[in-house]
């Protein structure tokens, strides 16, 4: 690898990790807005979304510049292509955190802690963990950690499916709270979608590290293989 290409790869790494940190913080704050019934925090999440959008555009342009100017091969081209895809996944997670923040405005006024009929706190912790681990896997190009993120997705799906029955039963018991429960249902759905994007990031890390394309093998284990990224 040429010195110029190495510098460009290092720059891309800094940019995508900075975006990941922004998105992770946005998710944490969106959940805090619901936990604390705080519309002010929700507004801060919404206002910060433009920074995520601008960072996503900058990274895409930098990736295209790298491909056109340096014509990377082997691991380097996988890194750039995966960075492009991860960039899109992070921007979409940012959009979903805005969705959660928007629901937090209503819930801040109408939700009491004893009205949550399912384990929203547990679901949010699990989803935040998946996002954190997918970004940690990206930092270290760690395919084994990325695989752990893929496995956790089944747990999120199970919680989300069970939530429907909890909401249905809660509405039967108190129909006047139907709008509250619909907003909670939306939050759960947004969290489940964020988990899916975290899995996509993990699969992009696996592609980066091993060259394995995992998107058509969502529930299948990865074959043991060479994890050397210096090819």
Secondary structure as GFF3:
##gff-version 3
##sequence-region A 1 231
A	DSSP	alpha_helix	3	35	.	.	.	ID=ss1
A	DSSP	alpha_helix	39	70	.	.	.	ID=ss2
A	DSSP	alpha_helix	74	110	.	.	.	ID=ss3
A	DSSP	three_ten_helix	113	115	.	.	.	ID=ss4
A	DSSP	alpha_helix	120	140	.	.	.	ID=ss5
A	DSSP	alpha_helix	143	173	.	.	.	ID=ss6
A	DSSP	three_ten_helix	175	177	.	.	.	ID=ss7
A	DSSP	alpha_helix	178	210	.	.	.	ID=ss8
###
